[in-house]
Amino acid sequence: MTLILYTTGKCNLNCDYCGGSFPPKLVPWEVEYSLDKLIDFTKGVKELVIAFYGGEPLLNLGFIMKVMDSIPASKYVIQTNGILVRELPVEYWKKFDTVLISIDGPEWLTDRHRGRGVYRTVIGNVKWLREVGVKADIVARMTVTEDSDIYRDVTHLLDLNLFDHVHWQLNFIWSEDWKDVRKWVEESYKPGLRKLIKLWIDEMRRGRILGIAPFQGILKRMKIGGPCPPCGSGFDSFAILTNGKVVACPIAVCEEWAFLGNLGNVKLRSLINRKCMIGEPCINCEYFRICGGRCLYTYKERLWGDEGFKLTCEVTKYLIDLVYDVEPIIEVEGLINEVLYPPFNNTIEISP
């Protein structure tokens, strides 16, 4: 069971694909419920994963430390933009199992979308985490836009030898800024994926497993399955907003379909293994066992309409087919068990 805790709706950056902070009326910038309510909410849940989220979660260090001191979760996770890393004491960083840090690729690309100087600050802070002995799985979490080149950007981050894994999310449905998304998919994204998976296999044959999370996550679903949707939203992953609202999906902060109750009138154990919220046309698709519906929010909201929904499906199927094609090679290499990822629901969404 994964519980995603908003520490604040405020962010210290204003990335162009995100827009920065949530309006305080939607996600207050301070936690408005008592820690006792949170402790009571989690009672009776075994193998609890707690993930800190925002806004920028490190803007509320006190809440993070109180939760980690008070709730003995089996795993701790954080998604951060990486700017305020050194503000949290080292002893807390050493308790984390996964640290997801937002960075999009080379310096010019990251700074173009996230702000001047962000890249160097983030890289410096990741180096610091390594220097002070943090053993967590550090994941570079990319947002992919029309000026991204998936091969160039992923390999750049891997070559830094700082990140254990690289994951990306396509900035589909969120932005109207795409000039020609179809052209980008055909001329950039698909060819880049082919090059990237070839590199993945070539390096594997040399004995080196590149931590490319979407490839590994899809392969894991092929071999042993997984929740629906892959992130587990509304099934075995839930979020609590700073006002105490419990929602199925961490980005659905005001959508009625995601609202499950409030702290004080619902218990986490009562939500375990709810029915999957994904329906047609996904559940009868031949790719559904692997795709799992991809993203609950995308499925429910369809901000780009039916055509945008179909395009998202197309690129997901393309990626799955690439992994299908190389699965026999990995079997021959005898590295399946070493490649499967993630080891638990660490908020990697699997399918970009």
C-alpha positions in Angstrom: 0.0 0.0 0.0 1.4 3.4 -1.0 0.3 6.6 0.7 1.2 9.8 -1.0 1.3 12.8 1.4 1.1 16.3 0.2 3.3 18.4 2.5 2.3 21.7 0.8 0.6 23.0 -2.3 3.4 25.6 -2.7 6.3 25.3 -5.0 9.5 27.3 -5.2 9.8 26.9 -9.0 7.4 27.9 -11.8 8.1 25.3 -14.5 6.4 26.2 -17.7 4.6 22.8 -18.1 3.3 22.9 -14.5 2.6 26.4 -13.6 4.2 26.3 -10.1 2.1 26.3 -6.9 -1.4 25.0 -6.5 -4.0 27.7 -5.6 -4.2 27.6 -1.8 -8.0 27.0 -1.9 -7.4 23.7 -3.8 -4.3 22.5 -2.0 -3.5 24.7 1.1 0.2 25.6 1.5 0.1 24.3 5.1 -1.0 20.9 6.5 -4.4 21.6 8.1 -4.9 18.2 9.9 -3.3 16.8 13.0 -0.6 14.2 12.9 -2.8 12.0 15.2 -5.4 11.8 12.5 -2.8 10.6 10.0 -1.5 8.0 12.5 -5.1 6.8 13.1 -5.7 6.6 9.3 -2.8 4.3 8.7 -3.4 1.9 11.6 -3.6 -1.7 10.7 -1.8 -1.3 7.4 1.2 -3.6 6.9 4.0 -2.9 4.3 3.1 0.8 4.2 5.0 3.0 1.7 4.9 6.7 2.5 5.8 9.1 -0.4 6.1 12.9 0.2 4.7 15.1 -2.6 3.8 18.6 -3.4 4.1 21.4 -4.5 7.6 21.1 -3.4 7.6 18.8 -0.4 10.9 20.1 1.1 9.2 23.4 1.7 7.6 21.7 4.8 10.6 20.0 6.4 8.9 19.9 9.8 6.0 17.8 8.6 8.3 15.3 6.8 10.4 14.8 9.9 7.4 14.4 12.2 5.8 11.8 9.9 9.1 9.9 9.6 9.5 10.0 13.4 6.0 8.9 14.1 4.9 6.4 11.5 7.1 3.4 11.0 6.6 2.8 7.3 8.4 0.0 5.5 9.6 2.4 2.8 9.9 6.1 2.4 9.8 8.0 -0.9 10.1 11.6 -2.0 9.4 13.4 -5.2 11.3 16.7 -5.2 12.6 19.4 -7.6 16.0 19.0 -5.9 16.5 22.7 -5.0 16.3 22.4 -1.2 17.8 19.0 -0.7 20.5 20.2 1.8 17.8 21.7 4.1 16.7 18.2 5.3 19.1 16.6 7.8 21.2 13.8 6.5 19.8 11.3 9.0 16.4 11.6 7.3 17.8 11.3 3.8 19.4 8.0 4.9 15.9 6.6 5.7 14.6 7.1 2.2 14.4 4.1 -0.2 13.7 6.1 -3.3 14.4 9.8 -4.1 12.8 11.1 -7.3 14.4 14.3 -8.5 13.0 16.4 -11.4 15.5 17.1 -14.2 14.9 17.0 -17.9 18.3 16.3 -19.5 21.1 18.6 -20.5 21.6 22.0 -18.7 20.1 24.1 -21.5 16.9 22.0 -21.7 16.3 21.7 -18.0 16.9 25.4 -17.4 14.7 26.4 -20.3 11.7 24.8 -18.7 12.5 24.9 -15.0 14.4 28.1 -14.6 18.0 29.5 -14.9 20.5 27.7 -12.7 18.2 24.8 -11.8 20.3 22.1 -13.5 23.5 23.0 -11.7 21.8 23.3 -8.4 20.1 19.9 -8.8 23.3 18.1 -10.0 25.3 19.7 -7.1 22.7 18.4 -4.6 22.6 14.9 -6.0 26.4 14.8 -5.7 26.0 15.9 -2.1 23.5 13.1 -1.4 26.1 10.6 -2.7 28.9 12.2 -0.8 27.1 12.1 2.6 26.4 8.4 2.1 22.7 8.3 1.0 22.1 4.8 -0.4 18.6 5.4 -1.8 17.6 4.6 -5.4 18.0 8.1 -6.9 15.7 8.5 -9.9 16.0 11.3 -12.5 12.4 12.1 -13.3 12.1 13.8 -16.7 9.3 15.8 -18.2 9.4 15.3 -22.0 8.4 18.1 -24.2 8.6 19.0 -27.9 12.2 20.1 -27.7 13.2 16.9 -25.9 15.2 14.1 -27.7 14.6 11.0 -25.7 17.8 9.3 -26.6 20.0 12.4 -26.1 18.4 13.3 -22.8 18.2 9.9 -21.2 21.8 9.0 -22.1 23.0 12.4 -20.8 21.5 11.7 -17.4 22.8 8.1 -17.3 26.3 9.2 -18.3 26.5 11.5 -15.3 26.8 8.3 -13.1 24.7 10.0 -10.4 21.3 8.5 -11.0 20.4 4.9 -10.5 17.4 5.1 -12.8 15.9 7.5 -15.3 12.1 7.8 -15.8 10.2 10.1 -18.0 6.6 11.4 -18.4 5.3 12.8 -21.7 3.9 16.2 -21.4 0.8 15.0 -23.3 -2.6 16.4 -22.4 -1.2 18.9 -20.0 0.0 21.5 -22.5 -1.4 23.2 -25.6 2.0 24.4 -26.6 2.9 21.4 -28.9 3.2 22.7 -32.5 3.1 19.3 -34.2 2.9 16.4 -31.8 2.4 13.8 -34.5 5.6 14.9 -36.3 7.5 14.8 -33.0 6.3 11.3 -32.3 7.2 9.9 -35.7 10.5 11.8 -36.3 11.9 12.1 -32.8 10.3 10.0 -30.1 9.8 6.6 -31.9 13.3 6.7 -33.5 14.8 7.8 -30.1 13.1 4.9 -28.3 14.5 2.4 -30.9 18.0 3.8 -30.4 17.6 3.7 -26.6 16.4 0.1 -26.4 19.3 -1.0 -28.7 21.7 0.7 -26.3 20.0 -0.9 -23.4 20.5 -4.4 -24.9 24.0 -3.7 -26.1 25.1 -2.6 -22.6 23.3 -5.6 -21.0 25.4 -7.9 -23.2 28.5 -6.2 -21.9 27.3 -6.9 -18.3 25.9 -3.4 -17.5 22.3 -2.8 -16.8 21.2 0.7 -17.6 18.5 1.9 -15.2 15.9 2.9 -17.8 12.7 2.7 -15.7 10.0 2.5 -18.4 11.8 -0.5 -20.1 12.3 -2.3 -16.8 8.8 -1.6 -15.5 7.1 -2.8 -18.6 9.2 -5.9 -18.6 8.2 -6.5 -15.0 4.5 -6.3 -15.8 5.1 -8.7 -18.7 6.6 -11.2 -16.4 4.6 -10.9 -13.1 1.8 -8.4 -13.8 0.9 -5.4 -11.6 -1.9 -3.1 -10.5 -4.4 -1.3 -12.6 -3.4 1.4 -13.4 0.4 0.8 -13.1 0.8 3.6 -10.6 -1.8 1.9 -8.4 -4.0 5.1 -8.1 -7.3 4.2 -6.6 -6.3 0.6 -6.2 -3.4 0.3 -3.8 -2.1 3.9 -3.9 -3.9 6.9 -2.4 -3.1 10.5 -1.7 -3.9 12.9 1.2 -4.1 16.6 0.4 -3.0 19.1 2.9 -6.6 19.8 3.9 -7.1 16.1 4.8 -9.0 15.1 1.7 -8.2 11.5 0.6 -8.1 11.1 -3.2 -7.5 8.2 -5.6 -4.9 10.1 -7.7 -2.4 12.6 -6.4 -2.9 15.0 -9.3 -6.7 14.9 -9.2 -7.0 17.4 -6.4 -10.5 18.7 -7.2 -12.1 16.1 -9.5 -15.2 14.5 -7.9 -14.4 11.0 -9.3 -11.2 10.9 -7.3 -12.6 12.0 -3.9 -12.8 9.1 -1.4 -13.4 10.8 1.9 -11.6 12.9 4.6 -9.2 12.0 7.4 -11.4 11.1 10.3 -14.2 9.4 8.4 -12.3 6.8 6.3 -9.5 4.4 7.1 -6.7 3.4 4.8 -7.2 -0.3 5.3 -10.8 0.1 4.1 -9.5 1.3 0.7 -7.2 -1.7 0.0 -7.7 -3.5 -3.3 -10.6 -1.3 -4.5 -12.0 -2.1 -7.9 -9.8 -0.7 -10.8 -11.2 2.6 -12.0 -10.2 2.0 -15.6 -12.9 0.8 -17.9 -13.6 0.7 -21.7 -12.0 0.9 -24.2 -8.9 -0.1 -22.2 -10.0 -3.3 -20.4 -10.7 -5.2 -23.6 -7.5 -4.1 -25.3 -4.9 -6.8 -25.9 -2.3 -4.5 -24.3 -4.3 -3.9 -21.1 -2.4 -6.5 -19.0 0.8 -4.6 -19.6 -0.4 -1.0 -20.0 -3.0 -1.2 -17.2 -4.7 1.8 -18.6 -1.5 3.8 -18.3 -2.7 6.8 -16.3 -6.0 7.1 -14.4 -6.1 10.9 -14.7 -5.6 10.7 -18.5 -8.2 8.1 -18.8 -10.8 10.1 -16.8 -10.1 13.6 -18.0 -9.0 13.2 -21.7 -7.9 16.8 -21.9 -6.8 16.4 -25.5 -10.1 14.7 -26.5 -10.4 11.3 -28.1 -7.7 11.9 -30.7 -5.2 12.8 -28.0 -6.2 9.8 -26.0 -5.7 7.6 -29.0 -2.2 9.1 -29.7 -1.2 8.5 -26.1 -2.3 4.8 -26.5 -0.4 4.6 -29.7 3.0 5.6 -28.2 2.4 3.4 -25.2 1.7 0.4 -27.5 4.8 1.2 -29.5 7.0 1.2 -26.4 5.4 -2.1 -25.2 6.1 -3.7 -28.5 9.8 -2.7 -28.3 10.1 -4.3 -25.0 8.3 -7.4 -26.2 10.8 -7.7 -29.1 13.8 -7.7 -26.8 12.4 -9.9 -24.0 13.8 -13.1 -25.6 17.3 -11.5 -25.7 17.1 -10.7 -22.0 15.9 -14.3 -21.3 18.9 -15.6 -23.2 21.3 -13.3 -21.3 19.8 -14.7 -18.0 19.3 -11.3 -16.5 15.5 -11.1 -16.1 15.6 -11.0 -12.3 18.2 -8.3 -12.3 16.4 -6.1 -14.7 12.9 -6.1 -13.2 12.0 -2.8 -11.6 10.7 -1.2 -9.4 11.0 -3.5 -6.4 7.9 -1.9 -4.8 5.5 0.9 -5.8 7.9 3.8 -5.5 5.6 6.2 -7.5 7.3 5.3 -10.8 4.3 5.4 -13.2 5.9 2.7 -15.4 4.4 3.7 -18.8 5.4 7.3 -19.7 
